[in-house]
Amino acid sequence: MKELNLIASDDTLYTVLDEIKSHLIANDCPEEIVTPILIAAEEVYVNIAHYAYGGKSGAARVNIDVTPDPKRCRLVFCDKGIPYDPLKKEDPDITLSADERQIGGLGIFFVKEIMDKVEYEYKDGCNILTLEKNLK
């Protein structure tokens, strides 16, 4: 398992994405799965950087793990920002045109579509969002 501890910001986004990509490749993750995982990770991390601390900077922890049996990628994002469960937000109606839809919610919707499992919990003053993707 790999753990990153950093200040959540646009400046540290590429560090997170590079570390996730490196860990996935080192653990024989199929190339066609790496990009969708990175898209989901970017969405989650950017949301932490922009919203978790009410426009101020704050700490973020990202755990990256690939389990062998079953072969699965697990990303855990933790922040001590404002408690917020993104999974409680209703999915957007993607049958509507962009002009008809309300702003927001599309990113986490795509995360849920990309990943096989997405869970949220608030524990010990931390927002914890766990993403899992089967690699077989």
Contacts in CASP RR format, 6 or more apart in sequence:
PFRMAT RR
TARGET T0000
AUTHOR 0000-0000-0000
METHOD contacts of the structure
MODEL  1
MKELNLIASDDTLYTVLDEIKSHLIANDCPEEIVTPILIAAEEVYVNIAH
YAYGGKSGAARVNIDVTPDPKRCRLVFCDKGIPYDPLKKEDPDITLSADE
RQIGGLGIFFVKEIMDKVEYEYKDGCNILTLEKNLK
1 63 0 8 1.000
1 64 0 8 1.000
1 65 0 8 1.000
2 19 0 8 1.000
2 23 0 8 1.000
2 63 0 8 1.000
2 64 0 8 1.000
2 65 0 8 1.000
3 61 0 8 1.000
3 62 0 8 1.000
3 63 0 8 1.000
3 64 0 8 1.000
4 15 0 8 1.000
4 16 0 8 1.000
4 19 0 8 1.000
4 60 0 8 1.000
4 61 0 8 1.000
4 62 0 8 1.000
4 63 0 8 1.000
4 64 0 8 1.000
5 59 0 8 1.000
5 60 0 8 1.000
5 61 0 8 1.000
6 12 0 8 1.000
6 15 0 8 1.000
6 16 0 8 1.000
6 59 0 8 1.000
6 60 0 8 1.000
6 62 0 8 1.000
7 57 0 8 1.000
7 58 0 8 1.000
7 59 0 8 1.000
7 60 0 8 1.000
8 45 0 8 1.000
8 48 0 8 1.000
8 49 0 8 1.000
8 52 0 8 1.000
8 53 0 8 1.000
8 57 0 8 1.000
8 58 0 8 1.000
8 59 0 8 1.000
8 60 0 8 1.000
8 79 0 8 1.000
9 49 0 8 1.000
9 57 0 8 1.000
10 46 0 8 1.000
10 49 0 8 1.000
12 49 0 8 1.000
12 60 0 8 1.000
13 42 0 8 1.000
13 45 0 8 1.000
13 46 0 8 1.000
13 49 0 8 1.000
16 41 0 8 1.000
16 45 0 8 1.000
16 62 0 8 1.000
17 38 0 8 1.000
17 41 0 8 1.000
17 42 0 8 1.000
17 45 0 8 1.000
19 62 0 8 1.000
19 64 0 8 1.000
20 37 0 8 1.000
20 38 0 8 1.000
20 41 0 8 1.000
20 62 0 8 1.000
20 64 0 8 1.000
20 75 0 8 1.000
21 34 0 8 1.000
21 38 0 8 1.000
23 64 0 8 1.000
23 66 0 8 1.000
24 33 0 8 1.000
24 34 0 8 1.000
24 37 0 8 1.000
24 64 0 8 1.000
24 66 0 8 1.000
24 73 0 8 1.000
25 34 0 8 1.000
27 66 0 8 1.000
29 37 0 8 1.000
29 66 0 8 1.000
29 73 0 8 1.000
29 135 0 8 1.000
30 135 0 8 1.000
33 73 0 8 1.000
33 133 0 8 1.000
33 135 0 8 1.000
36 114 0 8 1.000
36 133 0 8 1.000
37 73 0 8 1.000
37 75 0 8 1.000
37 114 0 8 1.000
37 115 0 8 1.000
37 131 0 8 1.000
37 133 0 8 1.000
39 110 0 8 1.000
39 114 0 8 1.000
40 75 0 8 1.000
40 110 0 8 1.000
40 111 0 8 1.000
40 114 0 8 1.000
40 115 0 8 1.000
40 131 0 8 1.000
40 133 0 8 1.000
41 62 0 8 1.000
41 75 0 8 1.000
41 131 0 8 1.000
43 107 0 8 1.000
43 108 0 8 1.000
43 110 0 8 1.000
43 111 0 8 1.000
44 75 0 8 1.000
44 77 0 8 1.000
44 111 0 8 1.000
44 129 0 8 1.000
44 131 0 8 1.000
45 60 0 8 1.000
45 62 0 8 1.000
45 77 0 8 1.000
47 86 0 8 1.000
47 108 0 8 1.000
48 60 0 8 1.000
48 77 0 8 1.000
48 79 0 8 1.000
48 127 0 8 1.000
49 60 0 8 1.000
51 82 0 8 1.000
51 84 0 8 1.000
52 58 0 8 1.000
52 60 0 8 1.000
52 79 0 8 1.000
52 81 0 8 1.000
52 82 0 8 1.000
52 84 0 8 1.000
52 127 0 8 1.000
53 79 0 8 1.000
53 81 0 8 1.000
53 82 0 8 1.000
54 81 0 8 1.000
54 82 0 8 1.000
58 79 0 8 1.000
58 80 0 8 1.000
58 81 0 8 1.000
59 79 0 8 1.000
59 80 0 8 1.000
60 77 0 8 1.000
60 78 0 8 1.000
60 79 0 8 1.000
61 76 0 8 1.000
61 77 0 8 1.000
61 78 0 8 1.000
61 79 0 8 1.000
62 75 0 8 1.000
62 76 0 8 1.000
62 77 0 8 1.000
62 78 0 8 1.000
63 74 0 8 1.000
63 75 0 8 1.000
63 76 0 8 1.000
63 78 0 8 1.000
64 73 0 8 1.000
64 74 0 8 1.000
64 75 0 8 1.000
65 73 0 8 1.000
65 74 0 8 1.000
65 75 0 8 1.000
65 76 0 8 1.000
66 72 0 8 1.000
66 73 0 8 1.000
66 74 0 8 1.000
66 135 0 8 1.000
67 74 0 8 1.000
70 134 0 8 1.000
70 136 0 8 1.000
71 134 0 8 1.000
71 135 0 8 1.000
71 136 0 8 1.000
72 132 0 8 1.000
72 133 0 8 1.000
72 134 0 8 1.000
72 135 0 8 1.000
73 132 0 8 1.000
73 133 0 8 1.000
73 135 0 8 1.000
74 130 0 8 1.000
74 131 0 8 1.000
74 132 0 8 1.000
75 130 0 8 1.000
75 131 0 8 1.000
75 132 0 8 1.000
76 128 0 8 1.000
76 129 0 8 1.000
76 130 0 8 1.000
76 131 0 8 1.000
77 127 0 8 1.000
77 128 0 8 1.000
77 129 0 8 1.000
77 130 0 8 1.000
77 131 0 8 1.000
78 126 0 8 1.000
78 127 0 8 1.000
78 128 0 8 1.000
78 129 0 8 1.000
79 126 0 8 1.000
79 127 0 8 1.000
80 125 0 8 1.000
80 126 0 8 1.000
80 127 0 8 1.000
81 127 0 8 1.000
83 122 0 8 1.000
83 125 0 8 1.000
83 127 0 8 1.000
84 127 0 8 1.000
85 120 0 8 1.000
85 122 0 8 1.000
85 127 0 8 1.000
86 105 0 8 1.000
86 108 0 8 1.000
86 120 0 8 1.000
86 129 0 8 1.000
87 108 0 8 1.000
87 112 0 8 1.000
87 118 0 8 1.000
87 119 0 8 1.000
87 120 0 8 1.000
89 105 0 8 1.000
89 108 0 8 1.000
91 105 0 8 1.000
91 109 0 8 1.000
91 112 0 8 1.000
92 101 0 8 1.000
92 102 0 8 1.000
92 104 0 8 1.000
92 105 0 8 1.000
92 106 0 8 1.000
92 109 0 8 1.000
93 101 0 8 1.000
94 101 0 8 1.000
94 106 0 8 1.000
94 109 0 8 1.000
111 118 0 8 1.000
111 131 0 8 1.000
112 118 0 8 1.000
114 133 0 8 1.000
115 131 0 8 1.000
115 132 0 8 1.000
115 133 0 8 1.000
116 132 0 8 1.000
116 133 0 8 1.000
116 134 0 8 1.000
117 130 0 8 1.000
117 131 0 8 1.000
117 132 0 8 1.000
118 129 0 8 1.000
118 130 0 8 1.000
118 131 0 8 1.000
118 132 0 8 1.000
119 129 0 8 1.000
119 130 0 8 1.000
120 127 0 8 1.000
120 128 0 8 1.000
120 129 0 8 1.000
120 130 0 8 1.000
121 128 0 8 1.000
122 128 0 8 1.000
END
